[in-house]
Amino acid sequence: MSHIKEHVKYRKKHLDRIAQTMLNNKELCDVTFVINKKQYHACRSMMTVTSQVFATLLKEHFENTTDEKLVLQGIKHEESFYNMLCYIHGVDIDLTAMSKVVLCELLHLADRYKLTELHADLKIYISKLRRFKINSIVTLLNTSKTHDLSYLYDRLKTYVYQHMELFIKHETFVDLNYDVLVDLLQSDWFCAAEIDLLKATLTWHDKNIMYTRKQEQIDNDYEVKNDHAGDTQGESNLNEDCCSNSSKADDSWTEIYPIEGFLNKYSDDLFIFDDSDKESTNMSFDKVNDKLVVHELSSQESTDHSNNSEINYPNETADRSEDGNIPDKTNKSEAKVVEIVSGNILKTLLVQIRFSRIPMFDFQKALKTDELIPKFKDDIMELINSSELNNEPRNIYTGFTKILKVKITRKKLNANVPFYSKRFYIKNQPWAICAYYNDEGYCIVSLEHYSNLKLRWESDVVYQLTMISHKPFVEDMHAHNFNNDDDDECYELHTFDHSEDNCFILHDLTDVSTFLDDDNGFMQNDTITFELHIIKFDFKCLCHVCQDETETNEGQGSSEHINSPDHKVSLNSV
């Protein structure tokens, strides 16, 4: 009998120790990154092989200088960059010990520097978070929205709805991204005193939006800089300006970035000019490769532009003077764009406020005591008098979440054999989760109701069901019956005859082989864990007694009848 040759593989156990030794070791590394004035040493070859972005960045840097130091901007927490270096150099990262804000910035860095594997794993890991603190909720909201973590985003919004008073008064509220703030204000469940929502919104606008007075300071900085433009610069200074480690280059970009960075954060529909604005500013603009391009137009060009949306984009370098600075004329045009966009942002935010729900006494009091409301009084009154506002009341969020475990006996696991969770109560009615797989091999999950009476009943339900994987880098299985764009209104209406059926078929989540595979982590100790989040659940009995009471008492007697002996619920086991 011939023997099958087996491949014997050997890995040196000290490689992990070598990686740990090389990490951030000045003597062994050949490039130094400066993050917020703090230095981190790295191996250039490791950075180049792992990330194409770093490969290009390092190549361009060393083509212009021999200085090993490379300054990176836009990183708030040095710890997030250090953890990225750990990943690149093959050193373990402790995600559990990492704060939520650092974890989110690490995700941003993985995306920025195209660390595909790290980015994908972090998205899954962060999306499975279920415990939150108010200090990190804004960072998580912004991150989940930016990276399209929709189920985490919904979970976070639920947390916000349940902690409204604390959330809108917390110091981190002003750090919300614009699109997240608008999304929250539009929701009927973003429920607090409307005057407090107005104050919080105006505070956000005041802290985030650049006013003309702030631009005047930048204009002055440019004028001062231009006064020194005649100074002679040697070739070494010019080369130094081109290098990313140059303090002069960094200062220049710091001056330019606020306007461009501010405008690029917002959607194009906020760049709306009235005819009067076009005539007074005599300018146009567009976005090219995510950069704002401002065009100064002659009177003829202005007329041509209004009739033709196509623009001949100017060369980026042509917009600079010989000394490399942005002309003051263009900077003032950008400031005007900022002013107009800021006004449009304010209108978009204020239109989400339900002003008819603010008592006149509270508004008059705020005009005397609040710092910002008097400042924006004219904008508020103009909006109230000229726009159709949403006058619908906001509602206190009443959704809830149940963690349910379904015990699976593998020996009895056959097609169409159901397994049940323990019973729980919704609207004083007993329910249970039932799981089985059908003849096609798909896992079917249903929400079943139990009663000893044969009743006709109706229910409006909005739900989200999750089958939880216990593996940190395996995605949970999700199902829901609402539209993410309008989850306050979109739901399913079910009418049942208890003699025929008593359940909602929630979803066919996955094939049976997927959740039975131990590598996926869905089954742990022969148990599958489900998270059932009920967003809305209205239960209505359709028997003749309830219908008669609904007609005579406008629905006031139905709940009493459901809880009467005639509707006594059976609590027998399945």
FENPEKA-V504258 format. One line per field, one symbol per residue. ss: DSSP state (A for helix, B for strand, O for the rest). phi: phi as a letter, one per 20 degrees, with the letter a starting at -180 (. if undefined). A space follows every 10 residues. Layout:
ss: ???
phi: ???
This chain:
ss: OOOOOOOOOO OOOOAAAAAA AAOOOOOOOO BBBBBOOBBB BBOAAAAAAA OAAAAAAAAA AAAAOOOOBB BOOOOOOAAA AAAAAAAAOO OOOOOOOOOA AAAAAAAAAA AAOOOAAAAA AAAAAAAOOO OOOAAAAAAA AAAAAAOOOA AAAAAAAAAA AAOAAAAAOO AAAAAOOAAA AAAAAAOOOO OOOAAAAAAA AAAAAAAAOO OAAAAAAAAA AAAAAAAOOO OOOOAAAAAA AAOOOOAAAA AAAAAAAAAA AAAAOOOAAA OOOOAAAAAA AOBBBBBBOO BBBBBBOOAA AAAAAAAOOO OOOOOAAAAB OOOOOBOAAA AAAAAAAAAA AAAAAAAAAA OOOOAAAOOA AAAAAAAAAO OOOOOOAAAA AAAAAAOOOO OOOOOOOOOB BBBBBBBOOA AAOOOOOOBB OOOBBBOOBB BBBBBBBOOO OBBBBBBBBO OOOOOBBBBB BBBBBBBOOO OOOOOOBBBB OOOAAAOOOO OBBBBBBOOO OOBBBBBBBB BAAAAAOAAA OOBBOOBBBB BBBBBBBBBB BOOAAAAAAA AAAOOOOAAA AAOOAAAOOO OOOO
phi: .feefdeddc cffeffffff fffldffeec bceddlmdec ebegffffff cfffgfffff fffdbdffec edemdedfff fffffgffen dfdeffeeff ffffffffff ffelegffff fffffffefc dccffdffff ffffffdlef ffgfffffff gecfgfffdf fegfegfgff ffffffffee dbgfffffff fffgffedee efffffffgf fffffffdfe ffdfffffff ffefeeffff fffffffgff fffffdfffe eddfgfffff elbcbbdclm dfdddedfff ffffffebff cefffgfffd ffenefffff fffffffgff fffffgffff fefeffeefg fffffffede eegffdgfff ffffedceef dffedffdfb ccecddfdeg fefcgmeecd effcdclmde cbedcacefe nefdccdddc bededebcbd ccccdceeee efddffedbb ccegfbffde bdddccdgfd bbbdefaefa ffffeefffe mfdcllcddd dddeebbddc edffffffff fedlnfefff ffefgfdfef dfff
